[in-house]
Amino acid sequence: MTISTATTTTSPSRAPLAGFAAQLLLLATLAIFAGLSSWGWLSGIVFGAVLCGLLHRAALPALGWANLITFGRAILTGGVTALVFSAASGVDVSAMLLVTIAAIALAMDGVDGQVARRTGTTTEFGARFDMEVDAFLILVLSVSAALEHGWWALAIGAFRYAFVAASWALPWLNAALPPRFGRKVVAAQQGIMLAVVVSGLLPSWLAVAALVVALGSLTWSFGRDIGWLYQASRVRQTARKRWSATLVTQ
């Protein structure tokens, strides 16, 4: 069964603007009921402006339901960002409020992909949009965990961005990876563990142990993928050398 999206899409000129308005509304609501510092306001506004600016630049003919859900997750991530920066600047932020918003964004992660598949609207842009929202939410949650348990916890959120930076210098890291269930499990684990740690429900020693497990599993997952990409690059290099040698001898 397919669901028509003819009446449920938003033009690219209006969706980013509406999204930015929703981001400001969320920030205002958080400021009234939870309190935001000037740094919290600034971080939330900058996040929303960059997010909506990039979406406008993408110039999509329509977002569709799946991308609108991801957009909603991104706006919630902007709220989490504002709360974390407020906490970092000394505001007494409710950990449960922060975790509740983050948990909703994490739970919605399984919805946008299902909607895209059921409506036949799976796109490369949608997959990348979803991945970037996930990565930034993990980064912000790792900052929150780092405020309480040490800045080493920030490595959990920074791992993916370090990998992207390394790929600029090592192009073989940009090759496509084979799908692996373990990678998905590790990715989902990061958000859950960070949310639990940030909630403050765990004793300090158990929270640190959870962060160590999260960082260790992430290191294993990235290490396995980097090893596979390196071996694949060596295979391609060897094949090119053999092909060149064959052409020379002909």
WOVEN-V672650 format. One record per residue. N is the residue number from 1. RES is the residue in one letter. PSI is psi in degrees with one decimal (999 if undefined). OMEGA is omega as a letter, one per 20 degrees, with the letter a starting at -180 (none if undefined). D_CENTER is the distance of its C-alpha to the mean C-alpha in whole Angstrom. Layout:
<<N	RES	PSI	OMEGA	D_CENTER> <N	RES	PSI	OMEGA	D_CENTER>>
//
This chain:
<<1	M	137.4	r	30> <2	T	153.6	a	28> <3	I	126.2	r	27> <4	S	137.9	r	28> <5	T	15.5	a	26> <6	A	-33.0	a	28> <7	T	10.9	a	28> <8	T	19.7	r	25> <9	T	159.6	a	23> <10	T	138.1	a	23> <11	S	146.9	a	24> <12	P	-24.2	a	22> <13	S	-25.7	a	24> <14	R	-33.6	a	24> <15	A	-48.6	r	20> <16	P	-39.5	a	19> <17	L	-44.2	r	22> <18	A	-38.4	r	21> <19	G	-40.3	r	18> <20	F	-38.3	r	19> <21	A	-41.0	r	21> <22	A	-37.5	r	19> <23	Q	-44.7	r	17> <24	L	-38.1	r	21> <25	L	-42.2	r	22> <26	L	-43.8	r	19> <27	L	-41.6	r	20> <28	A	-40.6	r	24> <29	T	-43.5	r	24> <30	L	-37.6	r	22> <31	A	-38.2	a	24> <32	I	-46.0	a	27> <33	F	-19.3	a	26> <34	A	-29.9	a	24> <35	G	125.6	r	25> <36	L	141.1	r	23> <37	S	172.9	r	24> <38	S	-35.8	r	24> <39	W	-34.8	r	21> <40	G	-46.6	r	19> <41	W	-47.8	a	21> <42	L	-45.8	a	20> <43	S	-40.2	r	16> <44	G	-41.8	r	16> <45	I	-43.4	r	18> <46	V	-43.5	r	17> <47	F	-49.8	a	13> <48	G	-39.9	a	15> <49	A	-44.1	r	17> <50	V	-45.8	r	15> <51	L	-53.4	a	12> <52	C	-32.5	r	16> <53	G	-41.5	r	17> <54	L	-38.2	r	15> <55	L	-41.2	r	15> <56	H	-39.2	a	19> <57	R	-29.8	r	19> <58	A	-25.6	r	18> <59	A	48.8	r	21> <60	L	144.9	r	21> <61	P	-29.5	r	24> <62	A	151.3	r	22> <63	L	-46.2	a	19> <64	G	165.8	a	20> <65	W	-46.2	a	19> <66	A	-47.6	r	16> <67	N	-29.8	r	14> <68	L	-36.7	r	16> <69	I	-44.1	r	14> <70	T	-38.5	r	10> <71	F	-42.1	r	12> <72	G	-40.9	r	13> <73	R	-39.1	r	10> <74	A	-40.1	r	9> <75	I	-40.8	r	12> <76	L	-37.5	r	12> <77	T	-35.0	r	9> <78	G	-37.7	r	12> <79	G	-42.2	r	14> <80	V	-42.1	r	13> <81	T	-45.5	a	12> <82	A	-40.6	r	16> <83	L	-41.9	a	17> <84	V	-43.4	r	16> <85	F	-32.5	r	17> <86	S	-43.3	r	20> <87	A	-39.8	a	21> <88	A	-25.9	a	21> <89	S	10.9	r	23> <90	G	-2.7	r	26> <91	V	138.4	r	25> <92	D	91.6	a	26> <93	V	138.5	r	22> <94	S	117.5	r	23> <95	A	-37.1	a	20> <96	M	-35.2	r	21> <97	L	-46.0	r	20> <98	L	-46.7	a	16> <99	V	-35.7	r	16> <100	T	-46.2	r	17> <101	I	-43.0	r	15> <102	A	-39.5	a	12> <103	A	-38.6	r	13> <104	I	-43.9	r	14> <105	A	-39.4	r	10> <106	L	-40.5	a	10> <107	A	-35.1	r	13> <108	M	-12.2	a	12> <109	D	-32.7	r	10> <110	G	-7.2	a	13> <111	V	-45.5	a	15> <112	D	-39.4	r	14> <113	G	-41.2	r	14> <114	Q	-42.4	r	17> <115	V	-42.2	r	18> <116	A	-42.1	a	18> <117	R	-40.2	a	20> <118	R	-30.4	a	23> <119	T	0.0	a	23> <120	G	32.4	a	23> <121	T	26.8	r	20> <122	T	126.6	a	18> <123	T	161.2	r	17> <124	E	-38.3	r	15> <125	F	-44.9	a	14> <126	G	-42.4	r	13> <127	A	-41.3	r	11> <128	R	-40.7	r	9> <129	F	-47.2	r	8> <130	D	-44.3	a	7> <131	M	-40.7	a	5> <132	E	-37.7	r	4> <133	V	-45.0	r	3> <134	D	-48.5	a	2> <135	A	-41.1	a	2> <136	F	-37.1	r	4> <137	L	-42.0	r	5> <138	I	-40.8	r	6> <139	L	-46.5	a	8> <140	V	-41.9	r	9> <141	L	-34.9	r	11> <142	S	-32.1	r	12> <143	V	-43.7	r	14> <144	S	-42.7	r	15> <145	A	-36.9	a	16> <146	A	-31.6	r	18> <147	L	-30.6	a	20> <148	E	-35.1	a	22> <149	H	6.2	r	22> <150	G	147.5	a	22> <151	W	-10.1	r	20> <152	W	-27.9	a	19> <153	A	-21.3	r	17> <154	L	-22.0	r	14> <155	A	-27.7	a	14> <156	I	-46.1	r	12> <157	G	-26.9	a	9> <158	A	-14.8	a	11> <159	F	-49.5	a	12> <160	R	-38.9	a	9> <161	Y	-32.8	r	10> <162	A	-37.3	r	14> <163	F	-43.5	r	14> <164	V	-43.4	r	13> <165	A	-40.3	r	16> <166	A	-32.5	a	18> <167	S	-21.4	r	18> <168	W	-35.3	r	20> <169	A	-26.4	a	22> <170	L	88.2	a	22> <171	P	-24.7	a	22> <172	W	-16.1	r	23> <173	L	-12.6	a	19> <174	N	-3.5	a	18> <175	A	155.1	a	20> <176	A	140.1	r	19> <177	L	147.2	r	18> <178	P	146.4	r	20> <179	P	136.2	r	18> <180	R	130.4	a	18> <181	F	-36.7	a	18> <182	G	-36.9	r	18> <183	R	-40.9	r	14> <184	K	-38.9	r	13> <185	V	-45.2	r	15> <186	V	-42.0	a	13> <187	A	-43.4	r	10> <188	A	-35.3	a	11> <189	Q	-36.8	a	13> <190	Q	-49.2	a	11> <191	G	-43.2	a	10> <192	I	-49.0	a	13> <193	M	-42.3	r	15> <194	L	-41.2	r	13> <195	A	-42.2	r	14> <196	V	-43.2	r	17> <197	V	-45.5	a	18> <198	V	-26.6	a	17> <199	S	-23.5	a	19> <200	G	8.7	a	22> <201	L	-20.7	a	24> <202	L	145.8	r	24> <203	P	157.5	a	27> <204	S	-44.0	a	26> <205	W	-36.5	a	27> <206	L	-34.9	r	25> <207	A	-43.6	r	22> <208	V	-42.0	r	22> <209	A	-40.6	r	23> <210	A	-40.0	r	20> <211	L	-38.5	r	18> <212	V	-42.6	r	20> <213	V	-43.8	r	20> <214	A	-46.1	a	16> <215	L	-39.0	r	16> <216	G	-44.8	r	19> <217	S	-35.7	r	17> <218	L	-40.5	r	14> <219	T	-43.1	r	17> <220	W	-45.6	a	19> <221	S	-48.2	r	16> <222	F	-39.4	r	16> <223	G	-41.5	r	19> <224	R	-43.7	a	20> <225	D	-40.9	r	18> <226	I	-40.3	r	20> <227	G	-41.7	r	23> <228	W	-43.1	a	23> <229	L	-37.7	r	22> <230	Y	-45.2	r	25> <231	Q	-39.2	r	27> <232	A	-37.0	r	26> <233	S	-36.6	r	27> <234	R	-39.3	r	30> <235	V	-44.6	r	31> <236	R	-39.3	r	31> <237	Q	-42.6	r	33> <238	T	-40.7	r	35> <239	A	-39.6	r	36> <240	R	-39.5	r	36> <241	K	-41.8	r	39> <242	R	-38.4	r	41> <243	W	-41.2	r	40> <244	S	-41.8	r	42> <245	A	-36.7	r	44> <246	T	-40.4	a	45> <247	L	-36.7	a	46> <248	V	-38.9	a	48> <249	T	-11.8	a	50> <250	Q	999	none	51>>
//
